[in-house]
């Protein structure tokens, strides 16, 4: 079930009303049933994989905690982690391998019949796999106790607001919340609704509108040159941020309706002064998962300098591969790893054992953003060849500046009114993110007078209704991961 679908618009208010009608001791069961209904609305079979993941990690966590020998604990840990990793590898690599085999068959290099099998990646599988693996590792490390109540643990894995694309939760934060009595709190509900509206604005009015132009250029890269690629890449930087963070805002706001607080997932990432800072602000639940369960086990920064650099590179290569087995994703991850290594060598956190406080300069903001946009080219390009074409022709005909700009804008095919709307929406987004560096914007605005607040709320709803793309609901980008 998509957050931006009519089905969800019916599902959520019904679930919300019934939730507060159900006695506290049964609410976990009601939310669990609602979460499975939410997920199985996409495909009935998805529920079986979700249940398998839940039963496997629940049972192994209990067994792990009860095992006195460390060898048995490790066996339980790998007995849970390895199957999930292998299943994820199957989903990530099967279709590209089949496509490669079919190309070899078509070229006559293999005397076989073409393979027609296509393995569908279940929506959200990476996220609840990661959440379940993180729980199992935390039990192994002694950070959390294995949950005895199967229902609470099943809800932890499947809670519908975060199920499809995070934020990836941690057991020590979420499990206690599911067990507490959560009465109806008006402020929680109104805050959650406002955050959801902001998330829908980012997804429907910004991301989906920008996607039309980005897709037309990046999916036909060979037909364009010059300034059109500059604009399309900048638009993709906005699109992917609004798509990802829009989902997170909707998820966090939706959970708030039920009295559950999910972690903040984005903190104004494009106001970062370095790539390192960017990753502390971008999809925080995912980047901290890779930090805690990949980077630190590799040794983190508690090793020699060369090994520290290798750990950074390996972590980001794994992150790139997680997004997809396509070479463009792996290269995207590798570039981010190299940029982190360069920052580590040029601006170490410690020098001779003393913490170095790095000063921030205004010019670091645009440089960081330009570097990020460069890496987004690889993330969005369909092939390495397309990425190389785009990079080699970014400044095509720039020696004639007026022609360079005019040709680029003409290729976009955007009317002046739409262009103005895009500009205003990006300006509003930038103002919101700038203020949110110091304040909770929604909480701050909620303190304003009634005649200021409500016209703005109504205006946002009208804008979403008018400018959101009509027809079939578009998926959030992270569903493909």
PERA-V684489 format. One record per backbone hydrogen bond with DSSP energy under -1.0 kcal/mol. CO is the residue of the C=O (numbers start at 0). NH is the residue of the N-H. If there is no record, write none. Layout:
BEGIN
co-><CO:CO>
nh-><NH:NH>
END
This chain:
BEGIN
co-><1:4:5:6:7:9:10:11:12:13:14:15:17:22:23:25:26:27:28:29:30:31:32:33:34:35:38:42:43:44:45:46:47:48:49:50:51:52:53:54:55:56:57:58:59:60:61:68:69:70:71:72:73:74:76:77:79:80:81:82:83:84:85:86:87:88:89:92:93:94:95:96:97:98:99:100:101:102:103:104:109:121:123:124:125:126:127:128:129:130:131:132:133:134:135:136:137:148:149:150:151:152:153:154:158:161:169:169:170:173:174:184:185:186:187:188:189:190:191:192:193:194:195:196:197:198:199:200:200:201:202:205:206:209:210:211:212:213:214:219:220:225:226:227:228:229:230:231:232:233:234:235:236:237:238:239:240:241:242:243:244:245:246:247:248:249:250:251:252:254:254:255:264:267:273:274:276:277:277:280:282:283:285:286:287:288:289:289:290:293:294:295:298:303:304:305:306:307:308:309:310:311:312:313:314:315:316:317:318:325:326:327:328:329:330:331:332:333:334:335:336:337:338:339:340:341:342:348:350:353:360:361:362:363:364:365:366:367:368:369:370:371:372:374:375:376:382:383:384:385:386:387:388:392:392:394:396:399:400:401:402:403:404:405:406:414:415:416:417:418:419:420:421:422:423:424:425:426:427:428:429:430:431:434:434:438:439:440:441:444:448:448:449:452:453:454:455:456:457:458:459:460:461:462:463:475:476:477>
nh-><4:8:9:10:11:13:14:15:16:17:18:19:21:25:26:29:30:31:32:33:34:35:36:37:38:39:41:45:46:48:49:50:51:52:53:54:55:56:57:58:59:60:61:62:63:64:65:72:73:74:75:76:77:78:80:81:83:84:85:86:87:88:89:90:91:92:93:96:97:98:99:100:101:102:103:104:105:106:108:107:111:124:127:128:129:130:131:132:133:134:135:136:137:138:139:140:142:152:153:154:155:156:157:158:161:165:172:173:174:177:178:188:189:190:191:192:193:194:195:196:197:198:199:200:201:202:203:204:205:206:207:209:210:213:214:215:216:217:218:222:223:228:230:231:232:233:234:235:236:237:238:239:240:241:242:243:244:245:246:247:248:249:250:251:252:253:254:255:256:257:259:258:283:270:277:278:279:280:281:266:286:287:289:290:291:292:293:294:295:297:299:298:301:307:308:309:310:311:312:313:314:315:316:317:318:319:320:321:322:329:330:331:332:333:334:335:336:337:338:339:340:341:342:343:344:345:346:355:353:350:363:364:366:367:368:369:370:371:372:373:374:375:376:378:379:380:386:387:388:389:390:391:392:225:395:397:399:403:404:405:406:407:408:409:410:418:419:420:421:422:423:424:425:426:427:428:429:430:431:432:433:434:435:437:438:440:443:444:445:447:451:452:453:456:457:458:459:460:461:462:463:464:465:466:467:478:479:480>
END
